Amino acid sequence: MYKGYNLDIFFNQNEINEYHEVGLSIYEADRKLVRESLEKYKNKDNTIDGSKLQASWFPSVKSHVFLSHSHKDKDSTALTLAGWLYKKLKIKSFIDSCIWGYAGNLLQMIDNTYCWSDSKKETYNYTKRNYSTSHVYMMLSIALSSMIEQTECLIFLNTPNSITPDDEIDKTLSPWIYSEIAMSKIIRTRTISEYRKTQLKTFSKGLNEDISDSLAVKYDVDLSHLIKMDKKSFNNWVTLKRYDNAHDALDTLYHLNS
């Protein structure tokens, strides 16, 4: 990651109507890659090939920006922002939530093969289920860290859905937002030339969106290393000039907030 931004933004209905479909097409393209590869993880001896899973289920995609957001903001904000960035500036965003639902698919596939309590296959074994879950989420965490490290710019969508309002210390209920922001703070900051001299590749991640609806755990989130940006400054950047390409647009963003 070269720079990260703490973006406070909302979109009106006209903006959603104009850019949402573009963002959705990016979202669906990544979902298709994951869906087509789900059955490739079983070895002949009925073990799971973890390396193949990360290489295949987290397919390599070229992205300039990693969007960190709450799944509740996917349709109204994340997809619209991704569409806006691509349509206006040719900036390709990685929308992490486009893969979230498939973590549940993968866990179900593994659990239905390995985690039944008995031959009747009516209930899962608690210990086996915890073991399978820990493996899947550990691989997700590693893939997430790799993606953030290899993506030039991170944009965190700061909304009441992602950050608990009215607290002196920012907090989040999402372990994945907590992980993403914490990782963005500790990974090595890279130079622009390191990203642009070679073709950029990133990895996807996954999570079942509704898996923790009944459990609420709050995490302190340190956003101090992310540059604040609101709708006004976002619009100033987008409309400042006619950009030749995505890198030109991103360079201007970095200069405006340096």
Phi and psi in degrees as GROMACS dihedral restraints (atoms count N, CA, C in turn):
[ dihedral_restraints ]
;  ai    aj    ak    al  type     phi  dphi    fc
    3     4     5     6     1   -92.7    20    10
    4     5     6     7     1   -49.4    20    10
    6     7     8     9     1  -144.2    20    10
    7     8     9    10     1   154.5    20    10
    9    10    11    12     1  -129.2    20    10
   10    11    12    13     1   150.0    20    10
   12    13    14    15     1  -129.9    20    10
   13    14    15    16     1   140.5    20    10
   15    16    17    18     1  -103.2    20    10
   16    17    18    19     1    95.8    20    10
   18    19    20    21     1   -98.7    20    10
   19    20    21    22     1   119.6    20    10
   21    22    23    24     1  -102.4    20    10
   22    23    24    25     1   104.4    20    10
   24    25    26    27     1  -147.5    20    10
   25    26    27    28     1   153.6    20    10
   27    28    29    30     1  -140.4    20    10
   28    29    30    31     1   158.6    20    10
   30    31    32    33     1  -123.9    20    10
   31    32    33    34     1   138.4    20    10
   33    34    35    36     1   -80.0    20    10
   34    35    36    37     1   172.3    20    10
   36    37    38    39     1   -64.5    20    10
   37    38    39    40     1   -35.2    20    10
   39    40    41    42     1   -63.1    20    10
   40    41    42    43     1   -40.4    20    10
   42    43    44    45     1   -68.0    20    10
   43    44    45    46     1   -40.5    20    10
   45    46    47    48     1   -62.2    20    10
   46    47    48    49     1   -43.4    20    10
   48    49    50    51     1   -61.8    20    10
   49    50    51    52     1   -35.2    20    10
   51    52    53    54     1   -79.8    20    10
   52    53    54    55     1   -36.2    20    10
   54    55    56    57     1  -113.9    20    10
   55    56    57    58     1   -15.6    20    10
   57    58    59    60     1   -60.3    20    10
   58    59    60    61     1   -43.0    20    10
   60    61    62    63     1   -64.8    20    10
   61    62    63    64     1   -33.7    20    10
   63    64    65    66     1   -66.4    20    10
   64    65    66    67     1   -44.9    20    10
   66    67    68    69     1   -63.7    20    10
   67    68    69    70     1   -37.4    20    10
   69    70    71    72     1   -63.8    20    10
   70    71    72    73     1   -35.6    20    10
   72    73    74    75     1   -65.7    20    10
   73    74    75    76     1   -36.3    20    10
   75    76    77    78     1   -65.4    20    10
   76    77    78    79     1   -44.8    20    10
   78    79    80    81     1   -57.9    20    10
   79    80    81    82     1   -48.8    20    10
   81    82    83    84     1   -68.6    20    10
   82    83    84    85     1   -33.1    20    10
   84    85    86    87     1   -63.3    20    10
   85    86    87    88     1   -42.5    20    10
   87    88    89    90     1   -69.8    20    10
   88    89    90    91     1   -37.6    20    10
   90    91    92    93     1   -61.7    20    10
   91    92    93    94     1   -38.1    20    10
   93    94    95    96     1   -64.0    20    10
   94    95    96    97     1   -41.4    20    10
   96    97    98    99     1   -59.9    20    10
   97    98    99   100     1   -41.8    20    10
   99   100   101   102     1   -69.9    20    10
  100   101   102   103     1   -45.2    20    10
  102   103   104   105     1   -60.5    20    10
  103   104   105   106     1   -39.4    20    10
  105   106   107   108     1   -71.4    20    10
  106   107   108   109     1   -17.6    20    10
  108   109   110   111     1  -106.6    20    10
  109   110   111   112     1     0.6    20    10
  111   112   113   114     1   -59.4    20    10
  112   113   114   115     1   -34.6    20    10
  114   115   116   117     1   -87.5    20    10
  115   116   117   118     1     7.4    20    10
  117   118   119   120     1   -91.7    20    10
  118   119   120   121     1     5.0    20    10
  120   121   122   123     1   -95.1    20    10
  121   122   123   124     1   -11.4    20    10
  123   124   125   126     1   -87.1    20    10
  124   125   126   127     1   128.6    20    10
  126   127   128   129     1   -81.9    20    10
  127   128   129   130     1   168.8    20    10
  129   130   131   132     1   -64.4    20    10
  130   131   132   133     1   -27.2    20    10
  132   133   134   135     1   -90.2    20    10
  133   134   135   136     1    16.2    20    10
  135   136   137   138     1    66.8    20    10
  136   137   138   139     1    22.9    20    10
  138   139   140   141     1   -96.7    20    10
  139   140   141   142     1   167.6    20    10
  141   142   143   144     1  -100.0    20    10
  142   143   144   145     1   129.5    20    10
  144   145   146   147     1   -86.5    20    10
  145   146   147   148     1    96.8    20    10
  147   148   149   150     1   -64.5    20    10
  148   149   150   151     1   -36.8    20    10
  150   151   152   153     1   -66.9    20    10
  151   152   153   154     1   -42.7    20    10
  153   154   155   156     1   -64.3    20    10
  154   155   156   157     1   -37.4    20    10
  156   157   158   159     1   -60.0    20    10
  157   158   159   160     1   -47.8    20    10
  159   160   161   162     1   -67.4    20    10
  160   161   162   163     1   -36.0    20    10
  162   163   164   165     1   -75.1    20    10
  163   164   165   166     1   -30.2    20    10
  165   166   167   168     1  -103.0    20    10
  166   167   168   169     1   -48.7    20    10
  168   169   170   171     1   -71.8    20    10
  169   170   171   172     1   -28.1    20    10
  171   172   173   174     1  -103.6    20    10
  172   173   174   175     1    71.4    20    10
  174   175   176   177     1   -65.6    20    10
  175   176   177   178     1   147.8    20    10
  177   178   179   180     1   -70.1    20    10
  178   179   180   181     1   129.4    20    10
  180   181   182   183     1  -135.1    20    10
  181   182   183   184     1   151.3    20    10
  183   184   185   186     1   -93.4    20    10
  184   185   186   187     1   119.7    20    10
  186   187   188   189     1  -140.0    20    10
  187   188   189   190     1   146.5    20    10
  189   190   191   192     1   -90.3    20    10
  190   191   192   193     1   -36.2    20    10
  192   193   194   195     1  -127.4    20    10
  193   194   195   196     1   139.5    20    10
  195   196   197   198     1  -105.3    20    10
  196   197   198   199     1   121.2    20    10
  198   199   200   201     1   -95.4    20    10
  199   200   201   202     1   117.3    20    10
  201   202   203   204     1  -101.5    20    10
  202   203   204   205     1   124.9    20    10
  204   205   206   207     1  -160.0    20    10
  205   206   207   208     1   165.5    20    10
  207   208   209   210     1   -76.6    20    10
  208   209   210   211     1   143.5    20    10
  210   211   212   213     1   -62.4    20    10
  211   212   213   214     1   -22.5    20    10
  213   214   215   216     1   -69.7    20    10
  214   215   216   217     1   -18.4    20    10
  216   217   218   219     1   -99.8    20    10
  217   218   219   220     1     7.5    20    10
  219   220   221   222     1   -57.6    20    10
  220   221   222   223     1   -56.8    20    10
  222   223   224   225     1   -73.9    20    10
  223   224   225   226     1   -44.0    20    10
  225   226   227   228     1   -76.6    20    10
  226   227   228   229     1   -30.2    20    10
  228   229   230   231     1  -125.0    20    10
  229   230   231   232     1   -55.0    20    10
  231   232   233   234     1   -62.8    20    10
  232   233   234   235     1   -49.5    20    10
  234   235   236   237     1   -66.6    20    10
  235   236   237   238     1   -37.0    20    10
  237   238   239   240     1   -65.2    20    10
  238   239   240   241     1   -44.0    20    10
  240   241   242   243     1   -63.2    20    10
  241   242   243   244     1   -44.9    20    10
  243   244   245   246     1   -60.6    20    10
  244   245   246   247     1   -41.2    20    10
  246   247   248   249     1   -65.6    20    10
  247   248   249   250     1   -41.1    20    10
  249   250   251   252     1   -62.7    20    10
  250   251   252   253     1   -49.0    20    10
  252   253   254   255     1   -60.0    20    10
  253   254   255   256     1   -39.3    20    10
  255   256   257   258     1   -77.1    20    10
  256   257   258   259     1   -43.9    20    10
  258   259   260   261     1   -68.0    20    10
  259   260   261   262     1   -39.7    20    10
  261   262   263   264     1   -85.2    20    10
  262   263   264   265     1   -39.3    20    10
  264   265   266   267     1  -123.1    20    10
  265   266   267   268     1    -2.2    20    10
  267   268   269   270     1    60.7    20    10
  268   269   270   271     1    27.3    20    10
  270   271   272   273     1   -89.4    20    10
  271   272   273   274     1   120.9    20    10
  273   274   275   276     1   -89.5    20    10
  274   275   276   277     1   126.0    20    10
  276   277   278   279     1  -104.4    20    10
  277   278   279   280     1   145.2    20    10
  279   280   281   282     1   -97.6    20    10
  280   281   282   283     1   116.1    20    10
  282   283   284   285     1   -97.9    20    10
  283   284   285   286     1   102.2    20    10
  285   286   287   288     1   -60.0    20    10
  286   287   288   289     1   -31.1    20    10
  288   289   290   291     1   -71.4    20    10
  289   290   291   292     1   -10.8    20    10
  291   292   293   294     1   -66.3    20    10
  292   293   294   295     1   -15.7    20    10
  294   295   296   297     1  -108.5    20    10
  295   296   297   298     1   -11.8    20    10
  297   298   299   300     1   -52.6    20    10
  298   299   300   301     1   -46.6    20    10
  300   301   302   303     1   -60.2    20    10
  301   302   303   304     1   -24.3    20    10
  303   304   305   306     1   -80.4    20    10
  304   305   306   307     1   -11.8    20    10
  306   307   308   309     1   -62.8    20    10
  307   308   309   310     1   -41.0    20    10
  309   310   311   312     1   -63.5    20    10
  310   311   312   313     1   -39.9    20    10
  312   313   314   315     1   -62.1    20    10
  313   314   315   316     1   -43.7    20    10
  315   316   317   318     1   -66.1    20    10
  316   317   318   319     1   -43.7    20    10
  318   319   320   321     1   -62.1    20    10
  319   320   321   322     1   -40.3    20    10
  321   322   323   324     1   -65.6    20    10
  322   323   324   325     1   -40.0    20    10
  324   325   326   327     1   -60.8    20    10
  325   326   327   328     1   -45.7    20    10
  327   328   329   330     1   -67.7    20    10
  328   329   330   331     1   -46.5    20    10
  330   331   332   333     1   -65.2    20    10
  331   332   333   334     1   -36.1    20    10
  333   334   335   336     1   -71.4    20    10
  334   335   336   337     1   -14.2    20    10
  336   337   338   339     1   -98.3    20    10
  337   338   339   340     1   -37.0    20    10
  339   340   341   342     1  -121.1    20    10
  340   341   342   343     1   -13.8    20    10
  342   343   344   345     1  -116.2    20    10
  343   344   345   346     1    15.5    20    10
  345   346   347   348     1   -71.1    20    10
  346   347   348   349     1   148.6    20    10
  348   349   350   351     1   -72.1    20    10
  349   350   351   352     1   -34.5    20    10
  351   352   353   354     1  -154.6    20    10
  352   353   354   355     1  -176.8    20    10
  354   355   356   357     1   -67.4    20    10
  355   356   357   358     1   -19.1    20    10
  357   358   359   360     1   -70.9    20    10
  358   359   360   361     1   -20.9    20    10
  360   361   362   363     1    56.2    20    10
  361   362   363   364     1    47.9    20    10
  363   364   365   366     1  -101.9    20    10
  364   365   366   367     1   -32.4    20    10
  366   367   368   369     1  -137.7    20    10
  367   368   369   370     1   153.8    20    10
  369   370   371   372     1   -84.3    20    10
  370   371   372   373     1   152.3    20    10
  372   373   374   375     1   -79.3    20    10
  373   374   375   376     1   125.7    20    10
  375   376   377   378     1   -59.6    20    10
  376   377   378   379     1   -45.1    20    10
  378   379   380   381     1   -66.8    20    10
  379   380   381   382     1   -44.7    20    10
  381   382   383   384     1   -63.9    20    10
  382   383   384   385     1   -39.5    20    10
  384   385   386   387     1   -65.1    20    10
  385   386   387   388     1   -41.1    20    10
  387   388   389   390     1   -62.8    20    10
  388   389   390   391     1   -38.2    20    10
  390   391   392   393     1   -65.4    20    10
  391   392   393   394     1   -46.1    20    10
  393   394   395   396     1   -64.8    20    10
  394   395   396   397     1   -41.8    20    10
  396   397   398   399     1   -63.5    20    10
  397   398   399   400     1   -41.4    20    10
  399   400   401   402     1   -62.4    20    10
  400   401   402   403     1   -37.8    20    10
  402   403   404   405     1   -67.0    20    10
  403   404   405   406     1   -46.2    20    10
  405   406   407   408     1   -62.8    20    10
  406   407   408   409     1   -47.5    20    10
  408   409   410   411     1   -71.9    20    10
  409   410   411   412     1   -27.9    20    10
  411   412   413   414     1   -66.6    20    10
  412   413   414   415     1   -42.3    20    10
  414   415   416   417     1   -65.5    20    10
  415   416   417   418     1   -36.3    20    10
  417   418   419   420     1   -63.1    20    10
  418   419   420   421     1   -42.3    20    10
  420   421   422   423     1   -63.6    20    10
  421   422   423   424     1   -41.4    20    10
  423   424   425   426     1   -65.2    20    10
  424   425   426   427     1   -44.5    20    10
  426   427   428   429     1   -63.5    20    10
  427   428   429   430     1   -40.0    20    10
  429   430   431   432     1   -61.3    20    10
  430   431   432   433     1   -45.7    20    10
  432   433   434   435     1   -61.0    20    10
  433   434   435   436     1   -41.7    20    10
  435   436   437   438     1   -63.6    20    10
  436   437   438   439     1   -41.5    20    10
  438   439   440   441     1   -65.4    20    10
  439   440   441   442     1   -45.5    20    10
  441   442   443   444     1   -62.2    20    10
  442   443   444   445     1   -40.8    20    10
  444   445   446   447     1   -64.9    20    10
  445   446   447   448     1   -30.9    20    10
  447   448   449   450     1   -98.4    20    10
  448   449   450   451     1    -2.5    20    10
  450   451   452   453     1   -97.0    20    10
  451   452   453   454     1   135.0    20    10
  453   454   455   456     1   -64.8    20    10
  454   455   456   457     1   -38.6    20    10
  456   457   458   459     1  -137.2    20    10
  457   458   459   460     1   136.4    20    10
  459   460   461   462     1  -111.3    20    10
  460   461   462   463     1   132.8    20    10
  462   463   464   465     1  -122.1    20    10
  463   464   465   466     1   118.8    20    10
  465   466   467   468     1   -97.6    20    10
  466   467   468   469     1   124.5    20    10
  468   469   470   471     1   -85.6    20    10
  469   470   471   472     1   103.5    20    10
  471   472   473   474     1   -89.0    20    10
  472   473   474   475     1   101.6    20    10
  474   475   476   477     1  -132.3    20    10
  475   476   477   478     1   167.6    20    10
  477   478   479   480     1   -59.7    20    10
  478   479   480   481     1   -20.4    20    10
  480   481   482   483     1   -77.1    20    10
  481   482   483   484     1   -26.0    20    10
  483   484   485   486     1  -100.1    20    10
  484   485   486   487     1   -32.5    20    10
  486   487   488   489     1  -124.9    20    10
  487   488   489   490     1   129.6    20    10
  489   490   491   492     1   -66.0    20    10
  490   491   492   493     1   120.9    20    10
  492   493   494   495     1   -75.7    20    10
  493   494   495   496     1   165.1    20    10
  495   496   497   498     1    66.5    20    10
  496   497   498   499     1    27.6    20    10
  498   499   500   501     1  -115.1    20    10
  499   500   501   502     1   142.4    20    10
  501   502   503   504     1   -65.3    20    10
  502   503   504   505     1   -34.6    20    10
  504   505   506   507     1  -107.1    20    10
  505   506   507   508     1   126.8    20    10
  507   508   509   510     1   -61.0    20    10
  508   509   510   511     1   136.2    20    10
  510   511   512   513     1  -134.4    20    10
  511   512   513   514     1   154.9    20    10
  513   514   515   516     1  -135.5    20    10
  514   515   516   517     1   150.0    20    10
  516   517   518   519     1   -91.7    20    10
  517   518   519   520     1    -7.1    20    10
  519   520   521   522     1   -96.0    20    10
  520   521   522   523     1   119.3    20    10
  522   523   524   525     1   -65.7    20    10
  523   524   525   526     1   -25.9    20    10
  525   526   527   528     1   -77.3    20    10
  526   527   528   529     1   -37.9    20    10
  528   529   530   531     1   -63.7    20    10
  529   530   531   532     1   -44.0    20    10
  531   532   533   534     1   -56.7    20    10
  532   533   534   535     1   -45.9    20    10
  534   535   536   537     1   -63.8    20    10
  535   536   537   538     1   -43.9    20    10
  537   538   539   540     1   -63.1    20    10
  538   539   540   541     1   -46.4    20    10
  540   541   542   543     1   -68.7    20    10
  541   542   543   544     1   -41.6    20    10
  543   544   545   546     1   -62.1    20    10
  544   545   546   547     1   -42.4    20    10
  546   547   548   549     1   -66.5    20    10
  547   548   549   550     1   -37.8    20    10
  549   550   551   552     1   -65.5    20    10
  550   551   552   553     1   -22.0    20    10
  552   553   554   555     1   -83.1    20    10
  553   554   555   556     1   -30.9    20    10
  555   556   557   558     1  -102.3    20    10
  556   557   558   559     1   -16.5    20    10
  558   559   560   561     1   -71.7    20    10
  559   560   561   562     1   158.5    20    10
  561   562   563   564     1   -68.1    20    10
  562   563   564   565     1   132.3    20    10
  564   565   566   567     1   -76.9    20    10
  565   566   567   568     1   127.2    20    10
  567   568   569   570     1  -106.7    20    10
  568   569   570   571     1   158.5    20    10
  570   571   572   573     1   -82.4    20    10
  571   572   573   574     1   161.2    20    10
  573   574   575   576     1   -59.8    20    10
  574   575   576   577     1   -41.1    20    10
  576   577   578   579     1   -62.0    20    10
  577   578   579   580     1   -31.0    20    10
  579   580   581   582     1   -65.6    20    10
  580   581   582   583     1   -31.3    20    10
  582   583   584   585     1   -82.1    20    10
  583   584   585   586     1   -38.7    20    10
  585   586   587   588     1   -94.3    20    10
  586   587   588   589     1    -9.3    20    10
  588   589   590   591     1   -80.4    20    10
  589   590   591   592     1   -17.0    20    10
  591   592   593   594     1  -130.0    20    10
  592   593   594   595     1   163.2    20    10
  594   595   596   597     1   -71.5    20    10
  595   596   597   598     1   130.2    20    10
  597   598   599   600     1   -80.0    20    10
  598   599   600   601     1   133.4    20    10
  600   601   602   603     1  -129.9    20    10
  601   602   603   604     1   144.9    20    10
  603   604   605   606     1  -136.5    20    10
  604   605   606   607     1   170.2    20    10
  606   607   608   609     1  -118.8    20    10
  607   608   609   610     1   151.0    20    10
  609   610   611   612     1   -88.3    20    10
  610   611   612   613     1   174.9    20    10
  612   613   614   615     1  -142.6    20    10
  613   614   615   616     1   172.5    20    10
  615   616   617   618     1  -147.5    20    10
  616   617   618   619     1   157.3    20    10
  618   619   620   621     1  -170.1    20    10
  619   620   621   622     1   139.2    20    10
  621   622   623   624     1   -71.4    20    10
  622   623   624   625     1   119.0    20    10
  624   625   626   627     1   -59.6    20    10
  625   626   627   628     1   -35.1    20    10
  627   628   629   630     1  -103.6    20    10
  628   629   630   631     1    12.7    20    10
  630   631   632   633     1   -67.1    20    10
  631   632   633   634     1   -24.3    20    10
  633   634   635   636     1  -117.3    20    10
  634   635   636   637     1    29.2    20    10
  636   637   638   639     1   -59.5    20    10
  637   638   639   640     1   -30.5    20    10
  639   640   641   642     1   -95.1    20    10
  640   641   642   643     1    -1.1    20    10
  642   643   644   645     1  -123.8    20    10
  643   644   645   646     1   125.3    20    10
  645   646   647   648     1  -119.5    20    10
  646   647   648   649     1   110.9    20    10
  648   649   650   651     1  -121.0    20    10
  649   650   651   652     1   124.5    20    10
  651   652   653   654     1   -95.5    20    10
  652   653   654   655     1   138.9    20    10
  654   655   656   657     1  -119.4    20    10
  655   656   657   658     1   136.1    20    10
  657   658   659   660     1   -68.8    20    10
  658   659   660   661     1   135.7    20    10
  660   661   662   663     1  -124.1    20    10
  661   662   663   664     1   124.2    20    10
  663   664   665   666     1   -96.3    20    10
  664   665   666   667     1   109.2    20    10
  666   667   668   669     1  -102.5    20    10
  667   668   669   670     1     9.3    20    10
  669   670   671   672     1   -65.2    20    10
  670   671   672   673     1   -24.1    20    10
  672   673   674   675     1   -85.2    20    10
  673   674   675   676     1    -6.1    20    10
  675   676   677   678     1   -98.0    20    10
  676   677   678   679     1   135.6    20    10
  678   679   680   681     1   -76.1    20    10
  679   680   681   682     1   128.7    20    10
  681   682   683   684     1   -72.4    20    10
  682   683   684   685     1   138.9    20    10
  684   685   686   687     1  -147.8    20    10
  685   686   687   688     1   132.4    20    10
  687   688   689   690     1  -114.1    20    10
  688   689   690   691     1  -176.1    20    10
  690   691   692   693     1   -61.4    20    10
  691   692   693   694     1   -38.0    20    10
  693   694   695   696     1   -64.5    20    10
  694   695   696   697     1   -48.7    20    10
  696   697   698   699     1   -68.1    20    10
  697   698   699   700     1   -32.5    20    10
  699   700   701   702     1   -62.3    20    10
  700   701   702   703     1   -47.8    20    10
  702   703   704   705     1   -64.2    20    10
  703   704   705   706     1   -37.8    20    10
  705   706   707   708     1   -60.7    20    10
  706   707   708   709     1   -40.7    20    10
  708   709   710   711     1   -66.6    20    10
  709   710   711   712     1   -48.6    20    10
  711   712   713   714     1   -63.6    20    10
  712   713   714   715     1   -37.8    20    10
  714   715   716   717     1  -100.1    20    10
  715   716   717   718     1     3.8    20    10
  717   718   719   720     1   -60.5    20    10
  718   719   720   721     1   -41.8    20    10
  720   721   722   723     1  -159.5    20    10
  721   722   723   724     1   175.8    20    10
  723   724   725   726     1   -87.4    20    10
  724   725   726   727     1   115.9    20    10
  726   727   728   729     1   -89.4    20    10
  727   728   729   730     1   142.6    20    10
  729   730   731   732     1   -76.2    20    10
  730   731   732   733     1   -33.2    20    10
  732   733   734   735     1  -163.1    20    10
  733   734   735   736     1   179.9    20    10
  735   736   737   738     1   -63.3    20    10
  736   737   738   739     1   -40.0    20    10
  738   739   740   741     1   -65.7    20    10
  739   740   741   742     1   -37.2    20    10
  741   742   743   744     1   -62.4    20    10
  742   743   744   745     1   -42.8    20    10
  744   745   746   747     1   -65.4    20    10
  745   746   747   748     1   -43.5    20    10
  747   748   749   750     1   -66.8    20    10
  748   749   750   751     1   -38.6    20    10
  750   751   752   753     1   -59.7    20    10
  751   752   753   754     1   -39.9    20    10
  753   754   755   756     1   -65.2    20    10
  754   755   756   757     1   -42.1    20    10
  756   757   758   759     1   -58.2    20    10
  757   758   759   760     1   -46.7    20    10
  759   760   761   762     1   -63.7    20    10
  760   761   762   763     1   -37.5    20    10
  762   763   764   765     1   -69.8    20    10
  763   764   765   766     1   -40.2    20    10
  765   766   767   768     1   -63.0    20    10
  766   767   768   769     1   -28.9    20    10
  768   769   770   771     1  -113.5    20    10
  769   770   771   772     1    20.7    20    10
